[in-house]
Amino acid sequence: ENLGDLLVKYDAKCAASVYYYAKIPNKTILCFIKSGKSDKVIQYALNENYNVTNWAGLLENVQTMNRENVVTFAKQLIEKNYLKPVDIVSTLLGGGRNDIEKTTEFLLDYLSNRGDRKEDAELQTKLLEINLRAAPQVAAAILESDDYTFTQYDKTYIARLCEGAKLYHHALKLFTSLDDIKRVLQSGIGANLLTKDFIMTFFGDLTPEDAIQCLRDLLEYQSTALHLNIVVEICQRFNDQLTAERLIQLFEDQQCYNGLYLYLRNLIQFTKDSDIVYKFIIAATECGQFEEIKSICAENDHYDPEQIKTFLLESTDKIKDPRPLIHVCDRHGFIDELTHYLYSNQLYKFIEAYVTKMNQAATPKVIGSLLDLNAPEDQIKNLLNNVRPPQCPIDQLVNECEQRERLNILLNWLETRYNNEGIQDEALHNALAKIYVNINNNPRHFLMTNKFYAHENVGKYCEAIDPRLSFVAYLQSNGKCDEALIRIANKNGFYKDLAKHLVERQDLEFWKKVLNEDENDNKEQELEQEEQEQVHQKSVIDQVINSVLPECRQPEQVVTAVKAFMNANIPHLLIELLEKIVLHSTNNDYNNFKNNENLQNLLIITAIKSDPTKIIGYIDSLSNYDGSNIAKICKQDDNKLFEEAFLIYKKFNHYVEAIDVLLYDLNDLERAKEFAEYISDQPTVWSLLGKAQLDNDMISESIDSFLKAQDAQYYQDLIAMVAKIDDAELYGELITFLKMARNKVRDKSVDSELIYCYGKIKDLANLEKFINDQHNGSLNKVGDRLFDESLFESAKIIFEHINNFAKLASCLVRLENFREAVDASRKANSIQTWKDVCFACVDFEKFKLAQMCGINIIIFMDHMNDLIKYYENKGCFAELIHLLEQGIN
């Protein structure tokens, strides 16, 4: 021990060996510590069974003698459970040592290995506390590090320490009390220690209610412009979450119009909320941003015009420039109020600038308002001289002045526009017409020569002043004011003028209106007005018949008048007038119209509709009417005057139409035949008659008619009809028709049918002669047809002509010409033909001829059995044996 005590001053390692062998544990341990072997202390104590009573003291010795190993030694003590972490922390920090660094190192190592445990809350709090008090940067690094996840510490306590250490962003993250948050925000922003990104992120995590409270606090206690800028930026960033309505209210509650202006300046470009635009204009007004106000009023489409207009009118003490108000009123039609405001505040130069440079279209409203304000007339005229159409709408200008009975003020301006610029605007000429009527400046001439005014408008204006001028205006409208024209004429007794216009105009619709042809649904009103209407109608008709038409020299006018009478359903007057003109004229009044075609047409048409008994007399006595059209009218379903139609067609030599009436309207074939014979040189007539006769099964008569017409177009129908009746006499007549038809149509069916007819009537000589000449008939088909009808003599001639020996043999068999049939079979050389002829010869016991046929059959085994069976069935066994023997030989 004494040796160790001497050595320890010079060599702790050597001294440790001496103490070790001397079995002095406490001094051995101290030497281990002093020589940097503190990691062997615990193992040594265990080996020596040494009971250490003061591990904390040993830890203090390690901290004092060998500080680098103190953390390692502390961990060993924890592992062996000799000391608790709290004791180690107390030892490292106690006794005035306050070893923040090693304590931090120990706690970080210990806590990170254990994870984030609730029971370690005190140690986590201690770790952050000692660093926040001594080395805030380290604490900040721990809080921000991704390597350590500590959440169990006392957040409120640590937040206060962070606040004291000016780690405001960490304090804000940890505080939960809104008062604490507001206080830290004020301090952090005031000290400029909170970054913009952090502030934005932080506010993004707050509830909208808390965020509003924080913003309110920042605005209420703002000490620098930085506060306001940040608040504005937060509001803009989180506008959707916090809502514009609440944010605007926030700024208004604090009367922070500058902030409100800055906040809404960006939002105004995208919003469609009229309230937001309104608040922006208020804020801009408070901030003196008058150019912004003008821009919004001129360009924004989403504000409430009435609201903005009212605000601008109430803020004239702050907004001296009237241009924002001008823009609002111009865009939204508050011209009257704008004019009243500018004129009442001696801002007439702005009225001039507005009308001449900004919007000439508003001139009518401005002029109207100035008239209401009793502005000097010269001032108004000077203003008018600076505007021109079409920028200044004439119709609106005239309307404004007319409403105020001040049209005359426009006279010089309107005349200048018309005389110098040639403007044809309707409103301009309406106004000129009314002014000329007012001042009696030759208005009749203007109304009759001017083509551009609205006749209804001007006519109505003149009714109370001078009905004659009103009549002239309506008269010049070319039918657009007919009702008004009739009304003013009836009201003032202008019957002759109206009658003259009726005749000269030649308009049936106008006649209809004058003669009261229009339907009236109100029966009571119709009855009440009937008597008065009859008086007007009679007066006009009297003027037409007795005054106007006698002076007329144009047939078309008379014709139109007659048509109008007819349309008005007054046939008694119409016929009386027409007969007077066309038939019974005794003076020169109507001599020019006696032979007028239109008048004669209308007379007959009128009779058709009202008195058909007179038609035949008119047909005979008149000659210059349109017979074709009149006859068509007679034939119409509404009339059915077929006899009259026939007489007209006959008179005008329209024979085809005439016989058509007889055939299909009167259904009189006998009379039609007589008519055809009467005009025998009309093939078309005979053709129509033949077709009608054919349709009525009059075959012979139709053939005769077709022959007279030399018309073969219905040859197929005629052939079919003759075949249907199947009369030999008709076939003879048909031959005559078909001979004619061959010269008209090139159709093989005609020749084929002609051949058939010869065969049908057994005219064999002509048949043979025809088929030997050139023709297009189908002989095979005709031959088959005759054969099927048992006309074997006729068929034989055809088959013999075309060398159809098989069919010829069949015909000869049926004619019992067996020898010739055998010769034909030999030429046909057909097994079936041999069999047919053979069997026929057996039937008639012509066995020699049958044997001649049979020899050609038995050489075919397939057919020999049929031959044998046929002979056996007939009982001709001997003849069969003889045949077979002949075949063998």
Secondary structure, DSSP 8 states (H G I E B T S, - for coil): -HHHHHHTTT-HHHHHHHHHHTT-HHHHHHHHHHTT-GGGHHHHHHHTT---S-HHHHHHHHHHH-GGGHHHHHHHHHHTTSS-HHHHHHHHHTTTT--HHHHHHHHHHHHHHH-S-GGGHHHHHHHHHHHHHH-HHHHHHHHH-SS-----S-HHHHHHHHHHTT-HHHHHHH---HHHHHHHHHHHHHTT-S-HHHHHHHHHHS-HHHHHHHHHHHHHT--SHHHHHHHHHHHHHTHHHH-HHHHHHHHHHTT-HHHHHHHHHHHTTT---HHHHHHHHHHHHHHT-HHHHHHHHHH-SSS-HHHHHHHHHHTTTT----HHHHHHHHHHT-HHHHHHHHHHTT-HHHHHHIIIII-GGGHHHHHHHHHHTT--HHHHHHHHTT--TTTS-HHHHHHHHHHTT-GGGGHHHHHHHHHHH----HHHHHHHHHHHHHHTSSHHHHHHH--SS-HHHHHHHHHTT-HHHHHHHHHTTTTTTHHHHHHHHHHHT-HHHHHHHHHHHT-HHHHHHHTT-S--S-HHHHHHHHHHHHHHHHHHHHHIIIIIGGG---HHHHHHHHHHHHHTT-HHHHHHHHHHHHT---SSSSGGGTT-HHHHHHHHHHHHHH-GGGHHHHHHH--SS-HHHHHHHHHSTTT--HHHHHHHHHHTT-HHHHHHIIIIIS--HHHHHHHHHHTTT-HHHHHHHHHHHHHTT-HHHHHHHHHHHT--TTHHHHHHHHHHHT-HHHHHHHHHHHHHHHTT---HHHHHHHHHHHHHTT-HHHHHHHHHS-----HHHHHHHHHHTT-HHHHHHHHHHTT-HHHHHHHHHHTT-HHHHHHHHHHH--HHHHHHHHHHHHHTT-HHHHHHHHTTTTTSHHHHHHHHHHHHHHT-HHHHHHHHHHHH-
